[in-house]
């Protein structure tokens, strides 16, 4: 898609770190000091649910929650459902769908027999017939989209939108998901678009400005580092704006 979304594949380096943690953490946890620090640790999902709850308590005007695929977890969805908040997210391509819960038709309109009781999203996309895609215009961009209502374990009944940038359906597809099955593909894409400035900020700040390279432990020191990155990013953004004629 224009404003293309980041690749969802986990880098090899990150997988190696995860394997290392599984090997050494049980040994490190035998140390009382390490265990006390470990007990203070909270996962990104736990932090996300706390932020949602805090935003609602603080009466932040929260309409639709938009996230990347990492935060599309049962705990987060459960909190949003309890708070009656709608959401839109990228969907991991390895998510499994129950083939008995929906029906696909081939290019001639005949019902397709899908392999097995479950199918991953990445396996489903190549099976979607080309005539099932429709042009969807959002802003100045037109995408070619296929949409489907389907239940997903842990998420409930949702609407997924598979989209390509071109009518030829070439390049990487992007799969979005929303809890509102009555929403159109255009609305779901338009809502996710609103997250794009956040994504570009993360990419620029982490890749160029050292946003994730601090080694402080105190909240005050971390806050100062964040402020410096925010200021640097803002100044760089201002230099990219067109000059105002006198």
Protein Blocks (a to p, Z undefined) as FASTA:
>chain_A
ZZiacdfbdcfklmmmmmmmmmmmmmmmmpmklmmmmmmpccfklmmmmmmmmmmmnopa
cfbdcddfklmcfklmmmmmmnopacdddddfkbccdfklpccddfkopacddehjbdcf
klmmmmpcfklpccddehjbccdddddddddehklpaddddddfbfnlgajddddddfbl
kbcfklmmmmmmmmmmmmmmmmmmmmmnommmccbfbfklmmmmmmmmmmmmmmmmmmmp
ccddZZ
